[in-house]
Amino acid sequence: MPKKVIIAGGGIGGLSAALALNLQGFDVDIFEQSDALKEVGAGIQLSPNAMHTLRALGVHDKIIALGFLPQNATMRHYQTAKTYLQMPLGSAMEQKYGAPYVHIHRADLHKILYQSALERGVKITLNARVKSYKHVNTSNAQQVKAELAEGGELHCDVLIGADGIRSSIKKCMLPHSEIQFTGQVAWRGTIKSQNVPKGLVTPEANLWVGPGAHVVSYYVRGGDEINVIAVQEREQWDDERWNVDGDITALRALFCDWHPDVQQLLGKMDDCFLWGLFGSAPLETWVDGQVALLGDACHPMLPFVAQGAAMAIEDGACLAKALLSEPRMNHALLNYQSQRLARVTKVQKMAANNAGLYHMQGLSNKMKLQALKLLNMMSADLASFPMSFIYRYNQ
């Protein structure tokens, strides 16, 4: 009889985990607190490590069809546009790591995963939040009782908390865990490509770095839209919501002394969202008996290596394999944690360190940028080597 798994959260991480578990024969139910499965935000970068897993989940071709394949990842000075780094993507990335590097709209990726999950028999219940859990003994085995905020309870063999940084499952598991504002906010939006002068945005992952801020732009939806993210340092975030409507005029004013290409691009934006970026200290554990956390619920990270979604996608595949290979559910979940912990911690630290690099904080980071520039002139492979442990991963 297939093991029953309940996943709290129907985002990218939860849906990826559901597909991976379904392929291994588990009976999977997703409970999502929203009244409709949708993704806010805009673009997302899927590096080869994520694409390897998504290929195994059977959605690779659909992602390619709706995505965009960038030629390079290029880091430029905020005023002079001089290049610090240009890392080949495109065919070079696929030849090196065996999978492409893809830009895709978050809503498109979410829809692909959602439809695939439904087609494969995953049950998805909307407007239903798993608020807490208890371990219970039945006549046959130990199970988990999941309690819904709307009333009612369900029993399962394994409960997965994929319910984001403000996870109810995490709060039940670790009641003293807290999240903190990272001192960074992100303005996000998209622009129709036809409304932007040809050549203004190159077919790359474009990164402009400057004092206390950086700007990212790239194509999504086959090149029909341009995703724009502008990150700014800020002392505090006073709004209880994690994202609010952004003020375009305020955004443009923040970057009024940046390169004309950046100013022109921001000038084409009609609206945007403003997100407060939150994080947490490393958790003491991700596992409690037959309950485990996944993705942002256990390892939120700044989006400065473009790996938040990729790590959650990897989590789901690792979790499914661990549960398949070890019949004792608690041991399997502990194996999953041990296999993932060192990797995601390293990526988290890299993302945090990149904040200082991208925002030219202090003399040491300015020197690192100049060293990166010189290294890039010698060899793009050498300059991009620190990312190789991320991209070559294929479980």
C-alpha positions in Angstrom: 0.0 0.0 0.0 1.5 3.4 -1.0 2.6 5.6 1.9 0.4 8.7 2.5 2.3 12.0 2.3 0.7 15.4 3.0 2.5 18.5 1.7 1.6 21.8 3.3 2.2 24.4 0.6 1.5 24.4 -3.2 4.4 26.6 -4.4 7.3 25.6 -6.6 8.9 23.5 -3.8 5.7 21.8 -2.7 4.7 20.9 -6.3 8.1 19.7 -7.2 8.2 17.5 -4.1 4.7 16.2 -5.0 5.8 15.2 -8.5 9.0 13.5 -7.2 7.1 11.5 -4.6 4.3 10.6 -7.0 6.8 9.2 -9.4 8.2 7.0 -6.7 4.7 5.6 -5.9 3.7 7.6 -2.9 0.1 8.8 -2.4 0.4 12.6 -2.2 -2.0 15.3 -1.1 -1.2 19.1 -1.2 -3.0 21.6 1.0 -2.5 25.2 -0.1 -3.8 28.1 2.0 -4.5 30.4 -1.0 -7.8 30.2 -2.7 -6.1 29.9 -6.1 -2.7 28.4 -7.0 -0.7 31.2 -8.4 2.8 32.8 -8.2 3.4 36.4 -7.5 6.7 37.9 -8.6 8.1 37.7 -12.0 11.1 35.8 -13.5 13.1 32.9 -12.1 16.4 31.5 -13.2 16.7 27.7 -13.5 20.3 26.6 -13.6 21.5 23.2 -14.8 21.2 21.6 -11.3 17.5 22.5 -11.2 16.9 21.5 -14.9 18.4 18.0 -14.2 15.7 17.4 -11.6 13.0 19.0 -13.7 13.9 16.7 -16.5 13.6 13.7 -14.2 10.1 15.0 -13.2 9.1 15.0 -16.9 8.6 18.8 -17.3 11.9 19.8 -19.0 10.5 20.3 -22.5 7.5 22.3 -21.3 9.8 24.6 -19.5 12.0 25.1 -22.5 9.0 25.9 -24.6 7.9 28.7 -22.3 11.3 29.9 -21.2 14.3 31.8 -22.6 17.8 30.6 -23.0 20.3 33.4 -22.2 23.7 33.6 -23.9 25.7 34.8 -20.9 25.6 36.1 -17.3 27.2 39.5 -17.3 28.1 41.7 -14.4 28.6 45.4 -15.1 29.6 48.6 -13.3 26.5 50.7 -12.4 27.8 53.8 -14.2 30.5 52.9 -16.7 29.0 49.6 -17.8 32.5 48.1 -17.8 32.3 44.3 -17.4 33.5 42.5 -14.2 32.4 39.1 -15.3 30.9 37.4 -18.3 30.0 33.8 -17.8 29.0 31.8 -20.9 25.5 30.2 -20.6 23.6 28.9 -23.6 25.2 25.9 -25.4 28.4 26.3 -23.3 26.5 25.6 -20.1 24.7 22.6 -21.6 28.0 21.1 -22.9 29.7 21.6 -19.5 26.9 20.5 -17.2 24.6 18.4 -19.3 21.5 20.7 -18.9 20.5 24.2 -20.1 20.3 27.5 -18.1 16.7 28.8 -18.5 14.9 32.0 -17.6 11.2 31.5 -17.1 8.3 33.5 -15.6 7.5 32.1 -12.2 3.8 31.9 -13.1 4.6 29.8 -16.1 6.8 27.4 -14.1 4.2 27.1 -11.4 1.4 26.3 -14.0 3.6 23.6 -15.6 4.2 21.9 -12.2 0.6 22.3 -11.1 -0.9 20.8 -14.3 1.6 18.0 -14.2 0.8 17.2 -10.6 -3.0 17.1 -11.4 -2.4 14.9 -14.4 -0.5 12.4 -12.3 -3.2 12.1 -9.7 -1.8 14.4 -7.0 -4.8 15.7 -5.0 -4.6 19.5 -4.5 -6.9 21.2 -2.0 -7.0 25.0 -2.0 -8.0 27.4 0.7 -6.8 24.9 3.3 -3.9 25.6 5.6 -2.2 23.0 7.7 -1.7 24.9 11.0 -0.2 22.3 13.2 0.5 18.6 13.7 0.8 15.8 16.3 2.3 12.4 16.2 -0.2 9.7 16.9 -0.1 5.9 17.4 -2.5 3.8 15.4 -3.2 0.1 15.5 -0.7 -0.4 12.6 2.0 2.2 12.9 2.9 5.7 14.1 1.3 8.4 12.0 1.0 12.2 11.8 -2.2 14.0 12.5 -2.4 17.2 10.5 -4.8 19.9 11.8 -6.3 22.4 9.4 -6.9 26.0 10.3 -10.3 25.8 8.8 -11.2 22.9 11.0 -10.8 19.1 10.5 -7.8 16.8 10.7 -6.1 14.3 8.5 -3.8 11.4 9.1 -0.6 10.6 7.0 2.6 8.7 7.2 4.7 11.8 6.4 4.0 15.5 6.6 6.1 17.9 4.6 6.2 21.6 5.4 6.8 23.4 2.1 4.8 26.4 3.3 7.4 29.1 2.9 9.5 31.3 5.2 6.5 31.9 7.5 5.9 28.2 7.7 3.2 27.0 10.2 4.8 23.6 10.2 8.2 25.1 11.2 6.4 27.1 14.0 4.9 23.9 15.3 8.2 22.0 15.1 10.4 24.9 16.4 8.1 27.3 18.3 11.0 29.7 19.1 12.2 30.0 15.5 12.1 33.5 14.1 12.6 35.3 10.8 14.5 38.6 10.4 14.5 41.3 7.9 17.8 41.1 6.0 18.2 44.8 5.3 17.3 44.3 1.6 14.2 45.1 -0.4 13.5 44.0 -4.0 11.5 45.9 -6.6 10.1 43.4 -9.2 8.2 43.7 -12.4 8.0 42.9 -16.1 8.0 44.9 -19.2 6.7 43.9 -22.7 9.8 43.6 -24.9 8.0 45.4 -27.7 7.9 48.5 -25.5 11.7 48.6 -25.0 14.2 49.9 -27.6 15.9 47.0 -29.4 19.3 46.2 -28.0 18.6 48.0 -24.6 18.5 44.6 -22.9 20.9 42.1 -24.2 19.9 38.4 -24.3 21.8 37.7 -21.1 21.3 37.5 -17.3 22.2 41.2 -16.9 23.6 42.3 -13.5 24.4 45.9 -12.7 26.3 46.4 -9.4 26.6 49.6 -7.5 26.8 51.2 -4.0 24.1 49.8 -1.8 22.0 48.4 -4.7 22.0 46.2 -7.8 19.7 45.7 -10.8 19.0 42.4 -12.7 17.2 42.1 -16.1 16.6 39.2 -18.4 14.1 37.9 -20.9 11.2 35.5 -20.1 8.3 34.0 -22.1 10.4 33.3 -25.2 11.7 36.9 -25.2 8.3 38.5 -25.2 8.8 40.0 -21.7 11.7 41.4 -19.7 12.0 40.6 -16.0 13.4 43.4 -13.9 14.6 43.2 -10.3 16.1 46.1 -8.4 17.5 45.5 -5.0 18.2 48.2 -2.5 19.6 48.2 1.1 17.1 49.5 3.7 17.3 49.7 7.4 13.8 48.4 8.2 10.6 46.9 6.8 7.6 48.2 8.6 4.8 46.6 6.7 3.4 43.3 8.0 3.0 42.0 4.5 6.0 40.5 2.7 5.2 42.4 -0.6 3.4 45.6 -1.4 2.7 47.7 -4.5 5.8 49.6 -5.4 6.1 53.3 -6.2 7.6 53.5 -9.7 8.6 57.2 -9.2 10.5 56.3 -6.0 12.2 53.4 -7.8 13.4 55.6 -10.6 14.7 58.2 -8.2 16.8 55.6 -6.4 18.7 54.9 -9.6 18.8 58.4 -11.1 22.6 58.4 -11.3 23.0 55.0 -12.7 23.9 54.1 -16.3 21.5 55.6 -18.9 20.5 52.0 -20.0 19.4 51.3 -16.4 17.5 54.5 -16.2 15.8 54.0 -19.5 14.8 50.4 -18.6 13.2 51.5 -15.3 11.5 54.3 -17.2 9.6 51.7 -19.2 8.1 50.0 -16.1 4.5 50.9 -15.5 4.1 49.1 -12.2 6.0 46.8 -9.8 5.9 45.0 -6.5 8.2 45.8 -3.5 9.3 42.9 -1.5 11.0 42.8 1.9 13.6 40.1 1.9 13.6 38.0 5.1 15.8 35.2 6.4 16.5 33.2 9.5 19.3 31.8 11.4 20.1 28.1 10.6 17.6 25.8 12.2 18.6 23.3 14.8 16.7 20.6 12.8 14.5 20.2 9.8 12.9 17.0 11.1 10.6 16.0 13.9 9.7 12.3 13.7 7.8 11.8 10.5 7.6 15.5 9.7 10.2 17.4 7.6 10.6 20.9 6.2 11.6 21.8 2.7 12.7 24.9 0.8 12.2 28.4 2.3 10.6 26.8 5.4 14.0 25.5 6.4 16.7 27.4 4.4 15.5 30.8 3.1 18.2 32.6 1.2 18.8 35.9 -0.4 18.3 35.7 -4.2 21.9 36.7 -5.0 22.9 33.4 -6.6 19.5 32.8 -8.1 19.2 29.5 -6.3 16.2 29.7 -3.9 13.8 27.8 -6.1 16.5 25.5 -7.4 17.4 24.4 -3.8 13.7 23.7 -3.1 13.4 21.7 -6.3 16.5 19.7 -5.4 15.0 19.1 -1.9 11.9 17.5 -3.3 13.9 15.0 -5.4 16.2 14.1 -2.5 13.3 13.7 -0.1 11.5 11.3 -2.4 14.6 9.1 -2.9 15.3 9.1 0.8 11.8 7.9 1.6 11.9 5.3 -1.1 15.3 3.8 0.1 14.5 3.7 3.8 11.2 2.2 5.1 11.6 3.8 8.5 10.1 7.2 7.8 11.9 9.1 10.5 15.3 7.6 9.5 14.6 8.5 5.9 13.8 12.1 6.7 17.0 12.4 8.8 18.9 11.0 5.8 17.3 13.7 3.6 18.4 16.4 6.1 21.9 15.1 6.3 22.2 14.9 2.5 20.9 18.5 2.0 22.2 20.5 4.9 25.8 21.2 4.0 25.0 22.0 0.4 22.2 24.5 1.1 24.1 26.1 3.9 27.0 26.8 1.6 24.7 28.3 -1.0 23.0 30.4 1.7 26.4 31.8 2.7 27.4 32.5 -0.8 24.2 34.4 -1.4 24.7 36.5 1.8 28.3 37.3 0.8 27.2 38.4 -2.6 25.2 41.2 -1.0 28.5 42.8 0.0 30.0 42.2 -3.4 27.1 43.4 -5.5 26.7 46.5 -3.3 30.4 47.4 -3.3 30.5 47.3 0.5 33.9 48.3 1.9 37.4 48.2 0.4 37.6 44.4 0.4 34.6 43.9 -1.8 35.7 46.6 -4.2 39.1 44.8 -4.4 37.3 41.5 -5.1 35.4 43.1 -8.0 38.7 44.3 -9.5 40.2 40.9 -9.0 37.1 39.3 -10.6 37.5 41.6 -13.6 41.2 40.7 -14.1 40.4 37.0 -13.7 37.6 37.2 -16.2 40.0 38.8 -18.7 42.3 35.8 -18.3 39.6 33.1 -18.3 35.8 33.2 -17.9 35.9 29.6 -16.7 38.2 30.5 -13.9 36.2 33.5 -12.9 33.0 31.5 -12.8 34.5 28.5 -11.1 33.0 29.2 -7.6 29.6 28.5 -9.1 30.5 25.1 -10.5 29.7 23.1 -7.4 26.1 24.4 -7.7 25.6 23.8 -11.4 27.2 20.4 -11.7 25.0 18.8 -9.1 22.8 16.0 -10.5 21.2 13.6 -8.1 
